[in-house]
Amino acid sequence: MLFGGLLLGGTLIGFALWLHRNERLGWPDEDYDREGSRIDREYLARRSRGRRRVHVLLAGCGVLIIVAALGGPETPRLWIACWLSVVLTLVTVIFLAAFDAYRTQRYHAAKLPELRRGRAGRSSGNPERPGGK
């Protein structure tokens, strides 16, 4: 049980660090213009703050799992407290993920008129637009 807890905790900490690293360096298919419009900059700043909180919570879960593994069932209060904290923290992460999805949906709704204006501006000057006559 000790080895399993250490492995699970270490994996969770590693996963949180990997997520944080990719968020800082950018994901491979991500094409946000960091010097773009105000909407883009605000969204990216809020998204980074929110996701950083999630990364810290995930790493904290990993630490709690390691503490529970080191304490073991011989210290039942510590073990139960750590695992209950892990469960509550992971439920919090689920709610934060739902809020992040809502924030992304609002960003796309706000960005859509800007994209339409850009597309209309490009296609009006181009007589050979796709699907047009």
C-alpha positions as CSV (number, residue, x, y, z in Angstrom):
1,M,0.0,0.0,0.0
2,L,2.9,2.3,0.7
3,F,4.4,1.9,-2.8
4,G,1.0,2.4,-4.5
5,G,0.4,5.6,-2.6
6,L,3.8,6.9,-3.4
7,L,3.4,6.0,-7.0
8,L,0.0,7.6,-7.3
9,G,1.0,10.7,-5.4
10,G,4.2,11.1,-7.5
11,T,2.2,10.6,-10.7
12,L,-0.3,13.2,-9.7
13,I,2.5,15.7,-8.9
14,G,4.2,14.9,-12.2
15,F,1.0,15.4,-14.1
16,A,0.4,18.8,-12.5
17,L,3.9,19.9,-13.3
18,W,3.5,18.7,-16.9
19,L,0.2,20.5,-17.3
20,H,1.7,23.7,-15.8
21,R,4.7,23.5,-18.2
22,N,2.5,23.1,-21.2
23,E,0.3,25.9,-20.2
24,R,3.3,28.2,-19.8
25,L,5.0,27.2,-23.1
26,G,1.8,26.8,-25.1
27,W,0.0,23.7,-26.4
28,P,1.0,22.4,-29.9
29,D,-2.3,23.2,-31.6
30,E,-2.9,26.4,-29.9
31,D,-2.9,29.5,-32.0
32,Y,-3.9,32.4,-29.7
33,D,-2.3,35.6,-30.6
34,R,-0.8,36.8,-27.3
35,E,-0.4,40.3,-28.7
36,G,-3.9,40.2,-30.2
37,S,-7.1,41.9,-29.2
38,R,-8.2,42.9,-25.7
39,I,-10.6,40.0,-25.6
40,D,-7.7,37.5,-26.3
41,R,-5.4,39.0,-23.7
42,E,-8.1,39.0,-21.0
43,Y,-9.2,35.5,-21.8
44,L,-5.6,34.1,-21.8
45,A,-4.8,35.9,-18.5
46,R,-8.0,34.6,-16.8
47,R,-7.5,31.1,-18.2
48,S,-3.8,31.0,-17.0
49,R,-4.8,32.1,-13.5
50,G,-7.6,29.5,-13.3
51,R,-5.6,26.7,-14.6
52,R,-2.7,27.5,-12.4
53,R,-5.1,27.1,-9.4
54,V,-6.0,23.7,-10.8
55,H,-2.4,22.7,-11.1
56,V,-1.7,23.7,-7.5
57,L,-4.7,21.7,-6.3
58,L,-3.7,18.6,-8.3
59,A,-0.1,18.8,-6.9
60,G,-1.6,19.3,-3.4
61,C,-3.6,16.1,-3.9
62,G,-0.4,14.3,-4.8
63,V,1.2,15.5,-1.6
64,L,-1.8,14.5,0.5
65,I,-1.7,11.0,-1.1
66,I,2.0,10.7,-0.2
67,V,1.3,11.8,3.3
68,A,-1.5,9.3,3.7
69,A,0.7,6.6,2.2
70,L,3.6,7.4,4.6
71,G,1.2,7.5,7.6
72,G,-0.6,4.4,6.5
73,P,-3.6,2.8,8.1
74,E,-1.7,2.7,11.4
75,T,-2.7,6.4,11.8
76,P,-6.3,6.2,10.9
77,R,-7.2,9.9,11.6
78,L,-4.4,11.2,9.4
79,W,-5.1,8.6,6.7
80,I,-8.9,9.4,6.6
81,A,-8.3,13.2,6.8
82,C,-5.8,13.1,3.8
83,W,-8.1,10.9,1.7
84,L,-11.2,13.0,2.4
85,S,-9.2,16.1,1.6
86,V,-8.2,14.5,-1.7
87,V,-11.8,13.7,-2.6
88,L,-13.0,17.2,-1.8
89,T,-10.1,18.8,-3.7
90,L,-10.8,16.7,-6.8
91,V,-14.5,17.7,-6.6
92,T,-13.4,21.3,-6.5
93,V,-11.2,20.7,-9.5
94,I,-14.3,19.4,-11.4
95,F,-16.2,22.5,-10.6
96,L,-13.3,24.7,-11.6
97,A,-13.1,22.8,-14.9
98,A,-16.8,23.4,-15.5
99,F,-16.2,27.1,-14.8
100,D,-13.3,27.1,-17.3
101,A,-15.5,25.5,-20.0
102,Y,-18.1,28.2,-19.3
103,R,-15.4,30.9,-19.5
104,T,-14.2,29.5,-22.8
105,Q,-17.7,29.4,-24.2
106,R,-18.2,33.1,-23.3
107,Y,-14.9,33.9,-24.9
108,H,-15.9,32.2,-28.2
109,A,-19.2,34.0,-28.1
110,A,-17.5,37.4,-27.7
111,K,-14.8,36.5,-30.3
112,L,-17.3,35.4,-33.0
113,P,-18.3,38.9,-34.2
114,E,-14.6,39.9,-34.5
115,L,-13.9,36.7,-36.6
116,R,-16.9,37.4,-38.8
117,R,-15.8,41.0,-39.4
118,G,-12.3,39.7,-40.3
119,R,-13.7,37.1,-42.6
120,A,-16.1,39.6,-44.3
121,G,-13.2,42.0,-44.8
122,R,-11.0,39.5,-46.4
123,S,-13.7,38.0,-48.7
124,S,-15.1,41.3,-49.9
125,G,-11.7,42.3,-51.5
126,N,-11.2,38.8,-52.9
127,P,-13.4,38.1,-56.0
128,E,-12.4,34.4,-56.0
129,R,-13.7,33.5,-52.6
130,P,-14.6,29.8,-52.0
131,G,-18.2,28.9,-52.7
132,G,-18.9,32.3,-54.3
133,K,-19.5,33.3,-57.9
